[in-house]
Amino acid sequence: MKDTNYTKKLAYMGAGCGVVLFAVFGLLPGSFLGGAMGLNIAGIIFGTPVGSGLVPRMIVAASILVGVMVSGLMFIMASTTLGWLGGTVADAIRTGNRELATAEHK
């Protein structure tokens, strides 16, 4: 009989769904919010009408990158965690392990 581990499979499926959700719903807002944050930082450092110099552009680009990465991290980690939890519950139900659902007080 083939041993199947639903925890690992559903965690990978959750990560894949997280990548798709990030591409659809997280990429544009992450770059928008990161760019707004970068403009605020560059405005504080160089003055509010931010010029077109190299350093303010680098600050804005770095903050856009940080915004996209944080957005991707949140989408992927949340969906992977949900997939892992679902797989753990499925494995516990399949094997009949009731220790995950109940805690004994001694």
C-alpha positions in Angstrom: 0.0 0.0 0.0 1.3 3.4 -0.9 1.8 5.8 2.0 0.4 9.2 1.2 1.2 12.3 3.2 -1.5 14.8 2.8 0.2 17.4 5.0 3.1 17.9 2.6 0.9 17.6 -0.6 -1.6 20.2 0.6 1.1 22.5 1.8 2.6 22.5 -1.7 -0.8 23.0 -3.2 -1.4 25.9 -0.9 1.9 27.4 -1.9 0.9 27.1 -5.6 -2.4 28.7 -4.9 -0.7 31.5 -3.0 1.6 32.2 -6.0 -1.5 32.4 -8.2 -3.4 34.6 -5.8 -0.3 36.8 -5.4 0.0 37.2 -9.2 -3.7 38.1 -9.5 -4.4 40.2 -6.4 -1.1 41.1 -4.8 1.4 42.3 -7.3 -0.1 45.6 -8.3 -1.2 46.7 -4.8 2.3 45.7 -3.4 4.1 47.8 -6.0 1.7 50.7 -5.5 2.0 50.7 -1.7 5.7 50.2 -1.9 6.0 53.1 -4.4 4.0 55.4 -2.2 6.1 54.5 0.7 9.3 55.2 -1.3 8.0 58.6 -2.5 7.3 59.5 1.2 10.7 58.4 2.2 12.4 60.3 -0.7 10.2 63.3 0.1 11.3 63.4 3.7 15.0 63.1 2.7 15.1 65.3 -0.4 12.1 67.6 -0.1 8.5 67.1 -1.1 8.6 67.8 -4.8 10.9 64.8 -5.4 13.4 65.5 -8.1 14.4 63.1 -10.9 17.8 62.4 -9.4 19.4 58.9 -9.2 19.2 58.5 -5.5 15.4 59.3 -5.1 14.7 56.9 -8.0 16.8 54.2 -6.3 14.9 54.7 -3.0 11.5 54.4 -4.8 12.6 51.3 -6.8 13.9 49.6 -3.6 10.7 50.4 -1.8 8.6 49.0 -4.7 10.7 45.8 -4.5 10.2 45.6 -0.8 6.4 46.1 -1.1 6.1 43.4 -3.8 8.2 41.0 -1.7 6.2 41.6 1.5 3.0 41.1 -0.4 4.2 37.9 -2.0 5.5 36.6 1.4 2.1 37.3 3.0 0.1 35.6 0.3 2.3 32.6 -0.1 2.9 32.0 3.6 -0.7 32.4 4.5 -1.9 29.9 1.9 0.9 27.5 2.6 -0.1 27.5 6.3 -3.7 26.9 5.5 -2.8 24.0 3.2 -0.5 22.6 5.9 -3.3 22.8 8.5 -5.8 21.2 6.2 -3.3 18.4 5.4 -2.6 17.8 9.1 -6.4 17.5 9.8 -6.8 15.2 6.8 -3.9 13.0 8.0 -5.3 12.9 11.5 -8.7 11.9 10.2 -7.3 9.3 7.8 -5.1 7.6 10.4 -7.7 7.9 13.2 -5.3 9.8 15.4 -7.4 11.6 18.0 -4.5 13.1 19.9 -4.5 16.2 17.7 -8.1 17.0 18.5 -8.1 16.3 22.3 -5.8 17.2 25.0 -5.5 15.3 28.2 -5.0 17.1 31.4 -3.0 15.3 34.0 
